[in-house]
């Protein structure tokens, strides 16, 4: 298996190897850029979700505090 991989690499000319390396580096940079954008979007989404949850909790707390004991028990 290793010999086959070595022979394949040796059969590449320098220009083909250079083009392959360049395209792989470009692909890696592009994919890492997309992953970082996705991570940033996910973090913003989670922050907004937590803000909405906190607002909901505050409004529920206010409603409970404004109600009398009899209304809360019902």
C-alpha positions in Angstrom: 0.0 0.0 0.0 2.8 2.4 1.0 4.8 1.5 -2.2 1.7 2.2 -4.3 1.3 5.7 -2.7 5.0 6.4 -3.1 5.0 5.4 -6.8 1.9 7.6 -7.4 3.6 10.6 -5.9 6.8 9.9 -7.9 4.9 9.7 -11.1 3.7 13.3 -10.7 5.7 15.9 -12.5 6.9 18.9 -10.5 4.3 21.2 -12.2 1.4 18.7 -11.4 2.6 18.4 -7.8 2.8 22.2 -7.5 -0.7 22.6 -8.9 -2.1 19.9 -6.7 -0.5 21.4 -3.6 -1.7 24.9 -4.5 -5.3 23.7 -5.0 -5.2 21.7 -1.8 -4.0 24.7 0.2 -6.7 26.9 -1.5 -9.3 24.3 -0.6 -8.2 24.1 3.0 -8.2 27.9 3.4 -11.7 28.1 1.8 -13.1 25.4 4.0 -11.6 26.8 7.2 -13.0 30.2 6.2 -16.5 28.7 5.8 -16.1 26.8 9.2 -15.2 30.1 10.9 -18.2 31.9 9.4 -20.4 29.1 10.5 -19.0 29.2 14.0 -19.6 32.9 14.2 -23.1 32.6 13.0 -23.8 29.8 15.5 -22.5 31.8 18.4 -24.6 34.8 17.5 -27.7 32.5 17.1 -27.1 31.0 20.6 -26.6 34.4 22.1 -29.9 35.7 20.6 -31.6 32.5 21.9 -30.3 33.1 25.4 -31.4 36.7 25.3 -35.0 35.7 24.3 -35.1 33.1 27.0 -34.0 35.7 29.6 -36.6 38.2 28.4 -39.3 35.4 28.6 -38.2 34.5 32.2 -38.3 38.2 33.2 -41.8 38.7 31.9 -43.0 35.5 33.6 -41.4 36.7 36.9 -43.1 40.1 36.6 -46.5 38.5 35.9 -46.1 36.2 38.9 -45.0 39.1 41.2 -48.0 41.3 40.1 -50.6 38.6 40.8 -52.1 38.0 44.1 -51.5 34.7 46.0 -55.0 33.6 45.2 -54.6 34.0 41.5 -51.2 32.2 41.5 -52.7 29.2 43.3 -55.5 28.9 40.7 
